[in-house]
Amino acid sequence: MASPFPTDPPDWLLALLAGLGGGVARALSRPEIGAFRLVATSLVGGVTAVYLTPVVAPHAQRALDLPLSAVSGGCGFLLGYAGLTLCDALIRRARRIIDDEPPARRGR
């Protein structure tokens, strides 16, 4: 089947679209989320997928023994779905590290 695009879209755009889809799926799975959080979750999912898909997809490709093009979209979607959770975990970890520092080192 021929591609619907005159030229194939760049990988980052495909990762962004997959991540946005994952972010929307995550937001819609939580009924208490409002419109602002839905948009924010989707954007965080898209950005997470853009940055992490090139890192994660080759490992998934080797593990699943599938072509990279077949694995990238799924990785982008899953990273988008988990993007907000990953960002929350990193922020909590950074706060814990900062709070555990001795007071003399904080101002530097």
Contacts in CASP RR format, 6 or more apart in sequence:
PFRMAT RR
TARGET T0000
AUTHOR 0000-0000-0000
METHOD contacts of the structure
MODEL  1
MASPFPTDPPDWLLALLAGLGGGVARALSRPEIGAFRLVATSLVGGVTAV
YLTPVVAPHAQRALDLPLSAVSGGCGFLLGYAGLTLCDALIRRARRIIDD
EPPARRGR
11 53 0 8 1.000
11 54 0 8 1.000
11 72 0 8 1.000
12 50 0 8 1.000
14 72 0 8 1.000
14 73 0 8 1.000
15 46 0 8 1.000
15 49 0 8 1.000
15 50 0 8 1.000
15 53 0 8 1.000
15 54 0 8 1.000
15 72 0 8 1.000
15 73 0 8 1.000
15 76 0 8 1.000
16 46 0 8 1.000
16 47 0 8 1.000
16 49 0 8 1.000
16 50 0 8 1.000
18 46 0 8 1.000
18 49 0 8 1.000
18 53 0 8 1.000
18 72 0 8 1.000
18 73 0 8 1.000
18 74 0 8 1.000
18 75 0 8 1.000
18 76 0 8 1.000
18 77 0 8 1.000
18 80 0 8 1.000
19 45 0 8 1.000
19 46 0 8 1.000
19 48 0 8 1.000
19 49 0 8 1.000
19 50 0 8 1.000
19 76 0 8 1.000
19 77 0 8 1.000
19 79 0 8 1.000
19 80 0 8 1.000
19 81 0 8 1.000
20 42 0 8 1.000
20 43 0 8 1.000
20 45 0 8 1.000
20 46 0 8 1.000
20 49 0 8 1.000
20 80 0 8 1.000
21 42 0 8 1.000
21 46 0 8 1.000
21 77 0 8 1.000
21 80 0 8 1.000
21 81 0 8 1.000
22 42 0 8 1.000
22 45 0 8 1.000
22 46 0 8 1.000
22 49 0 8 1.000
22 76 0 8 1.000
22 77 0 8 1.000
22 78 0 8 1.000
22 80 0 8 1.000
22 81 0 8 1.000
23 41 0 8 1.000
23 42 0 8 1.000
23 44 0 8 1.000
23 45 0 8 1.000
23 46 0 8 1.000
23 80 0 8 1.000
23 81 0 8 1.000
23 83 0 8 1.000
23 84 0 8 1.000
24 38 0 8 1.000
24 41 0 8 1.000
24 42 0 8 1.000
25 77 0 8 1.000
25 81 0 8 1.000
26 41 0 8 1.000
26 45 0 8 1.000
26 80 0 8 1.000
26 81 0 8 1.000
26 82 0 8 1.000
26 83 0 8 1.000
26 84 0 8 1.000
27 33 0 8 1.000
27 37 0 8 1.000
27 38 0 8 1.000
27 41 0 8 1.000
27 42 0 8 1.000
28 38 0 8 1.000
33 41 0 8 1.000
41 84 0 8 1.000
44 80 0 8 1.000
44 83 0 8 1.000
44 84 0 8 1.000
44 87 0 8 1.000
45 79 0 8 1.000
45 80 0 8 1.000
45 81 0 8 1.000
45 83 0 8 1.000
45 84 0 8 1.000
46 80 0 8 1.000
46 83 0 8 1.000
48 79 0 8 1.000
48 80 0 8 1.000
48 82 0 8 1.000
48 83 0 8 1.000
48 84 0 8 1.000
48 86 0 8 1.000
48 87 0 8 1.000
49 75 0 8 1.000
49 76 0 8 1.000
49 77 0 8 1.000
49 79 0 8 1.000
49 80 0 8 1.000
49 83 0 8 1.000
52 76 0 8 1.000
52 79 0 8 1.000
53 72 0 8 1.000
53 73 0 8 1.000
53 75 0 8 1.000
53 76 0 8 1.000
53 79 0 8 1.000
56 75 0 8 1.000
56 76 0 8 1.000
56 79 0 8 1.000
57 68 0 8 1.000
57 71 0 8 1.000
57 72 0 8 1.000
57 73 0 8 1.000
57 75 0 8 1.000
57 76 0 8 1.000
58 68 0 8 1.000
60 71 0 8 1.000
60 75 0 8 1.000
61 67 0 8 1.000
61 68 0 8 1.000
61 71 0 8 1.000
64 71 0 8 1.000
79 86 0 8 1.000
98 106 0 8 1.000
END
